[in-house]
Amino acid sequence: MSTKLDRSASIREAIPPVGLGTWPLKGDTAYRIVLQALEMGYRHLDTATYYGNEEQIGRALRSSGLRRDEVFITTKMPQGNAGRERATIEESLQALQVDAVDLWLVHWPPAGKSAPDTWAEFLRARDDGLARFVGVSNYDVSQLDELTAAHKEAPALNQIRYGPSLHSQLLLTEHERRGIVVAGWSPFKSTNLAHPVLVRIADNHGMSAAQVVVRWHIQHGVICLPRSTNVGRLRSNRDVDGLVLTPEQITAIDKLAD
Ligand SMILES: NC(=O)c1ccc[n+]([C@@H]2O[C@H](COP(=O)([O-])OP(=O)(O)OC[C@H]3O[C@@H](n4cnc5c(N)ncnc54)[C@H](OP(=O)(O)O)[C@@H]3O)[C@@H](O)[C@H]2O)c1
């Protein structure tokens, strides 16, 4: 699919705050869930070379009838592919059948290191039009700073495991100071959705604890990537616009990390 993607917007303007997590969806299940998600309004898909479902995601996108520029697509390079960055993104684009992805991430620090050479290749791929934004995943702050120091450009986004039980205002502030957006993976698996604090707040709003968790991410400026194979949960996980948590409720949820 070829449509020129808008490269003037910032990542914060471009990225929908809730994206569909697609690990470990495979084969027909991946195709069906992604198509259902697009039909119910998801406009952000999170995949990776490692997930082995880019082909199904591309097919679901074409079946949806949506234009390429209506859906924000993230994919990730496996850390073991450091050194063959360009071939890796070309394989992703081929599998997805798109000209460019919206966001391309280094999935994990290669060999546990920041890997400035890989970052240089990511910036080059972005400049050559193969990705609209480039970033990383599972990096710590010092590794982010090494990349920025090496090439004078910080990753646009860092995707990390996040959720109420992992909350750190200091970590979010450190990202914000550097202009790096945070996306959170496994928002539910890292959370006890039956925790009385979440249940009480959810009951208060007539929503589910999962919806409270998604909304909590949004109000902290963290992109949330829930995954479900259940149609009802898929729909409700994104349906949080009508929910606004009070500052007291946010603080109570923040304390689940204590
Ligand atoms: N960058 C990385 O290294 C990395 C690592 C891991 C994951 N990720 C990304 O993050 C995405 C999300 O993480 P995840 O898939 O590990 O876990 P998750 O989204 O935190 O949790 C998924 C689990 O929660 C259940 N669930 C979904 N909605 C629910 C609801 N409303 N109420 C109760 N349970 C609910 C799902 O079951 P049902 O299907 O039965 O609803 C499934 O068992 C992945 O799909 C992937 O895209 C990235």
The ligand as a Tripos MOL2 file, in Angstrom:
@<TRIPOS>MOLECULE
LIG
   48    52     1     0     0
SMALL
NO_CHARGES

@<TRIPOS>ATOM
      1 N1          8.3880   -4.3460   23.3360 N.am      1 LIG1
      2 C1          8.3420   -5.5040   23.9840 C.2       1 LIG1
      3 O1          9.3760   -6.0660   24.3800 O.2       1 LIG1
      4 C2          7.0230   -6.1590   24.2320 C.ar      1 LIG1
      5 C3          6.9510   -7.2810   25.0790 C.ar      1 LIG1
      6 C4          5.7060   -7.8510   25.3140 C.ar      1 LIG1
      7 C5          4.5640   -7.3060   24.7240 C.ar      1 LIG1
      8 N2          4.6770   -6.2320   23.8630 N.ar      1 LIG1
      9 C6          3.4650   -5.6480   23.2010 C.3       1 LIG1
     10 O2          2.5050   -5.3240   24.1960 O.3       1 LIG1
     11 C7          1.2690   -5.9610   23.8640 C.3       1 LIG1
     12 C8          0.4510   -6.2220   25.1030 C.3       1 LIG1
     13 O3          1.1200   -7.0310   26.0110 O.3       1 LIG1
     14 P1          0.6650   -8.5310   26.2890 P.3       1 LIG1
     15 O4          0.0350   -9.0570   25.0740 O.co2     1 LIG1
     16 O5          1.8590   -9.2070   26.8550 O.co2     1 LIG1
     17 O6         -0.3290   -8.4320   27.5100 O.3       1 LIG1
     18 P2         -1.5860   -7.5540   28.0050 P.3       1 LIG1
     19 O7         -2.2190   -6.7900   26.8990 O.co2     1 LIG1
     20 O8         -1.1280   -6.8350   29.2240 O.co2     1 LIG1
     21 O9         -2.5350   -8.7040   28.5010 O.3       1 LIG1
     22 C9         -3.1510   -9.6030   27.6590 C.3       1 LIG1
     23 C10        -3.9640  -10.5180   28.5460 C.3       1 LIG1
     24 O10        -4.9740   -9.7520   29.1970 O.3       1 LIG1
     25 C11        -6.2510  -10.3040   28.9050 C.3       1 LIG1
     26 N3         -7.1930   -9.1890   28.7470 N.ar      1 LIG1
     27 C12        -7.3230   -8.3560   27.7050 C.ar      1 LIG1
     28 N4         -8.2930   -7.4580   27.9230 N.ar      1 LIG1
     29 C13        -8.7920   -7.7310   29.1390 C.ar      1 LIG1
     30 C14        -9.8260   -7.1390   29.9160 C.ar      1 LIG1
     31 N5        -10.5200   -6.0970   29.4670 N.pl3     1 LIG1
     32 N6        -10.0880   -7.6810   31.1260 N.ar      1 LIG1
     33 C15        -9.3990   -8.7500   31.5910 C.ar      1 LIG1
     34 N7         -8.3950   -9.3480   30.8960 N.ar      1 LIG1
     35 C16        -8.1000   -8.8330   29.6840 C.ar      1 LIG1
     36 C17        -6.0880  -11.0780   27.6350 C.3       1 LIG1
     37 O11        -6.9730  -12.1660   27.6020 O.3       1 LIG1
     38 P3         -8.1260  -12.2720   26.4480 P.3       1 LIG1
     39 O12        -7.3990  -12.3600   25.1560 O.co2     1 LIG1
     40 O13        -8.8430  -13.5320   26.8250 O.co2     1 LIG1
     41 O14        -8.9780  -11.0450   26.5620 O.co2     1 LIG1
     42 C18        -4.6460  -11.5970   27.7450 C.3       1 LIG1
     43 O15        -4.6020  -12.7780   28.5300 O.3       1 LIG1
     44 C19         1.7080   -7.2240   23.1010 C.3       1 LIG1
     45 O16         0.6440   -7.8250   22.4150 O.3       1 LIG1
     46 C20         2.8020   -6.6600   22.2440 C.3       1 LIG1
     47 O17         2.2530   -5.9690   21.1130 O.3       1 LIG1
     48 C21         5.8840   -5.6540   23.6310 C.ar      1 LIG1
@<TRIPOS>BOND
     1     1     2 1
     2     2     3 2
     3     2     4 1
     4     4     5 ar
     5     4    48 ar
     6     5     6 ar
     7     6     7 ar
     8     7     8 ar
     9     8     9 1
    10     8    48 ar
    11     9    10 1
    12     9    46 1
    13    10    11 1
    14    11    12 1
    15    11    44 1
    16    12    13 1
    17    13    14 1
    18    14    15 2
    19    14    16 1
    20    14    17 1
    21    17    18 1
    22    18    19 2
    23    18    20 1
    24    18    21 1
    25    21    22 1
    26    22    23 1
    27    23    24 1
    28    23    42 1
    29    24    25 1
    30    25    26 1
    31    25    36 1
    32    26    27 ar
    33    26    35 ar
    34    27    28 ar
    35    28    29 ar
    36    29    30 ar
    37    29    35 ar
    38    30    31 1
    39    30    32 ar
    40    32    33 ar
    41    33    34 ar
    42    34    35 ar
    43    36    37 1
    44    36    42 1
    45    37    38 1
    46    38    39 2
    47    38    40 1
    48    38    41 1
    49    42    43 1
    50    44    45 1
    51    44    46 1
    52    46    47 1
@<TRIPOS>SUBSTRUCTURE
     1 LIG1         1 GROUP 0 **** ****
